[in-house]
Amino acid sequence: MAQQITKDTIIGDILEIDSTTAPIFLSIGMHCLGCPASRGETVEQACMVHGVDADELVQKLNEHIASH
């Protein structure tokens, strides 16, 4: 069973779980995935900075990971 992503999950951990999630982050304007600071943020923190609904992003990430 795939790991469940939450708003408290660290972005770097998500990318380690499934690196194919990177385009999802890029599509919402998170072009700084290589930056150590951004990889240490939670999904909720990143969404606040980028003006994205955290619940919608969590759902999209979980659906993507479950489909692999």
KOLMI-489333 format. One record per residue (C-alpha): chain; x, y, z; residue number from 0. Coordinates in nm, 4 decimals. Example, Ala and Ser with C-alpha at 12.3 -4.5 7.8 and 13.67 -1.06 7.14 Angstrom:
! residues 2
PT  chain         x         y         z    n
PT      A    1.2300   -0.4500    0.7800    0
PT      A    1.3670   -0.1060    0.7140    1
! end
This chain:
! residues 68
PT  chain         x         y         z    n
PT      A    0.0000    0.0000    0.0000    0
PT      A    0.1268    0.3451   -0.0923    1
PT      A    0.2198    0.5892    0.1794    2
PT      A   -0.0528    0.8460    0.2528    3
PT      A    0.0464    1.2088    0.1982    4
PT      A   -0.0901    1.4700    0.4391    5
PT      A   -0.0548    1.8481    0.4710    6
PT      A    0.2235    1.7806    0.7229    7
PT      A    0.4295    1.5634    0.4883    8
PT      A    0.7680    1.7107    0.3966    9
PT      A    0.8075    1.7822    0.0237   10
PT      A    1.1490    1.6161    0.0123   11
PT      A    0.9931    1.2991    0.1550   12
PT      A    0.7219    1.3028   -0.1120   13
PT      A    0.9843    1.3339   -0.3847   14
PT      A    1.1721    1.0384   -0.2345   15
PT      A    0.8528    0.8303   -0.2181   16
PT      A    0.7738    0.9074   -0.5827   17
PT      A    0.9950    1.1349   -0.7880   18
PT      A    0.7291    1.1488   -1.0600   19
PT      A    0.5362    1.3883   -0.8351   20
PT      A    0.7799    1.6677   -0.9280   21
PT      A    0.5702    1.7873   -1.2274   22
PT      A    0.2709    1.8289   -0.9945   23
PT      A    0.4714    2.0677   -0.7779   24
PT      A    0.6056    2.2463   -1.0846   25
PT      A    0.2525    2.2889   -1.2232   26
PT      A    0.1488    2.4917   -0.9166   27
PT      A    0.4481    2.7227   -0.9450   28
PT      A    0.6923    2.5432   -0.7162   29
PT      A    0.9956    2.5805   -0.9384   30
PT      A    1.2383    2.5677   -0.6469   31
PT      A    1.2316    2.1899   -0.5827   32
PT      A    1.6106    2.1703   -0.5922   33
PT      A    1.6405    2.4234   -0.3102   34
PT      A    1.7112    2.2590    0.0262   35
PT      A    1.4734    2.4985    0.2017   36
PT      A    1.1771    2.4087   -0.0190   37
PT      A    1.2429    2.0365    0.0166   38
PT      A    1.2205    2.0810    0.3935   39
PT      A    0.8804    2.2503    0.3856   40
PT      A    0.5557    2.0716    0.4529   41
PT      A    0.2896    2.0608    0.1844   42
PT      A    0.0841    2.3085    0.3861   43
PT      A    0.3737    2.5550    0.4212   44
PT      A    0.4491    2.5418    0.0495   45
PT      A    0.0839    2.5887   -0.0386   46
PT      A    0.0615    2.8980    0.1807   47
PT      A    0.3595    3.0522    0.0029   48
PT      A    0.2278    2.9678   -0.3433   49
PT      A   -0.1399    3.0426   -0.2823   50
PT      A   -0.2539    2.6859   -0.3459   51
PT      A   -0.5275    2.4907   -0.1662   52
PT      A   -0.3394    2.2332    0.0436   53
PT      A   -0.6291    1.9861    0.0557   54
PT      A   -0.6563    1.9819   -0.3233   55
PT      A   -0.2819    1.9314   -0.3640   56
PT      A   -0.2771    1.6490   -0.1075   57
PT      A   -0.5608    1.4780   -0.2928   58
PT      A   -0.3843    1.5155   -0.6273   59
PT      A   -0.0578    1.3787   -0.4853   60
PT      A   -0.2267    1.0799   -0.3214   61
PT      A   -0.4179    0.9971   -0.6407   62
PT      A   -0.0971    1.0209   -0.8438   63
PT      A    0.1022    0.7981   -0.6079   64
PT      A   -0.1797    0.5412   -0.5844   65
PT      A   -0.1930    0.5171   -0.9634   66
PT      A    0.1675    0.3914   -0.9845   67
! end
